[in-house]
Amino acid sequence: MSHLIEENIYLIMAIVNLIPVLLLVLCSMFGKIRSDPFKIFIKSVVIDIVLFFVSLLVVLFIDMSLAMMVVLMIILQLIYFPIVGILLLFLSIGSDVNWAKDNWEKILLPFAILFLWLLGDIICIIQC
């Protein structure tokens, strides 16, 4: 089982990070979103963080010798999180554009943080 995890760690992390995006898309398709986009964005980010910690615990409980895979998972999460966060932000804004026009200040700070985080990741990857 641990060999399977080692081979597919990139795929596992991509799936873990895409689940909140897929949930947000499905909820917006079926009209289940009723609150403001900022709350939707925060809930989606919390779901992403919880799924990441659950996947870390699952990998650690499967085999404690996968400690280096946990380090790789953390590094991958640091790279994937701003990309997924920006996707979630744009999808949540798309659910109610009129709200986003009136409250653009609330959206600006998370976008700036995620964009700077992504820029820092790109700089670190290029320099390493």
N, C-alpha and C positions, 0 to 999 in steps of 0.2 A: 504494500500500500504506500509506503513512504517513497518508493522508487517512482510510482505513478505521480505523486505530488511533486517530486523534484523535476520530473520531465515537463510537467504542465503548469508550473507556477505562474508563468506569464498569462496563460489562458485563464487560470483561476482568478487572478487579480483583475483581469479585464472583465470577466463575468461579474465579479463582486461589485465593481465600480459601475457597471452598466445597468444593474438591477434598479437603482433609484431612477435612472433616466427612463427606463422602460415603464416603470410604475407611473411616473409623471406623464408620460405620453399616453398611456392607456387611460388614466384618470381624466386627462383633458379631452381625449377622444370621446369618452362616454359622458362627458358633462358632469363629472363628480366633483369638480373643483368649484367651491363657492366662496372661499375666503380671499383675502388680498394676496397678491403674488409674493410679497416679501415673506409672509408666514409659510406659504407653500415652499419657497426656496429654503427657508430654515429647516422645515420638516424633512425635506429631501436630503439636505446635507447631514442632518442627524441620522437618518436612515443609512446613508452611505458610511458614516463613521461607525455606527453600531454593527453593520455588516462586516466592516473591516476587522473590528475587534473580535467578532464571532469567528471569522475565518482564521485569525491568529490563534485563538484558543483551540479551535478544531485541529489545526496543524500541530500545535504543541501537545495536545492530548493523544494524537495518533502515535507520535514517536518523538521522544525528547531529543533524539539525535538530529532532528531537523532544525536545530537552533540557527544554523546559517541560512536556512530557507526563510525563517522568520525575519532575519535581518534583511534579506532580499525583498521580502514582502513589504517591509517598512519603507525601503528605498523606492520600490515600485509605487507604493501608495503616495509617497511624497511627489512623485512625478505625475501619477494619474489624477490625484485629487484636484489640482487646479483646473485641469482640462474638463473633468466631469463637473466641477463646480460652475465653470463658465457655461457649460451646456445646460445645467439645471437652471442657472440664472436666466438665460435667454428663453428657455422653455416656459419658465414661470412668468416672465414678463409677457410672453406671447399669449398667455391665458387671459390677460386683461390689460390691453395696451392703454386704455384711458386712465386706469389707475397709475400706470407707470409714467404717463405724461404729467400727472399732478404730483406724484411723489418720487421724482427722479433722484432726489437727494438720498433717499433710503437705498436705492439701487446702486448709487455711485460708489459708496464705500466698499461693499462686498466685491464689486467688479474690480476696483482698484487693487484691493488686497489679493484677489485671485490672479489678476494680471501680473502684478509684481512678483508673486510667488512663481508663476509660470515662467516669467522672464529670468528669475533667479535659477530655476531648474535648468533652463536652456543654457545659461552661462556656465553653470557647474558642469553640465554634460559636455559642453564644448571644451572646457579647460581640463577635464579629466581625461 
